[in-house]
Amino acid sequence: MRYTILALLLAVAPGWGQSSPGRDIGSGAADVGKGAAKGAADVGKGTAGAVGNLATGHPISAANSLGTGVGKGGVHAAVGAGKGAGKIGKGVGLGLKKLTHL
């Protein structure tokens, strides 16, 4: 039993600390999703603020709230997409590197 565990640890140990293509691609996809979710939340907050300001008779504040929400939403979506694309590209590159060394 002890030797089996030791053999498994030695077999897995060289892979510790290294990136795997699947992990990078999955992490990139998660970053894209998180950016989109944050962006949608910001747009929703801006829209809700704009509706509240319009209801109370403040059209300039409503336009400001809506513009701020859309602006922040676009930034979060763009940052998430950029980070995600970078990680996905890294994962694809690692996968191709592994294929060429077979």
Secondary structure, 3 states (H helix, E strand, C coil): CHHHHHHHHHHHHHHCCCCCHHHHHHHHHHHHHHHHHHHHHHHHHHHHHHHHHHHCCCHHHHHHHHHHHHHHHHHHHHHHHHHHHHHHHHHHHHHHHHHHCC
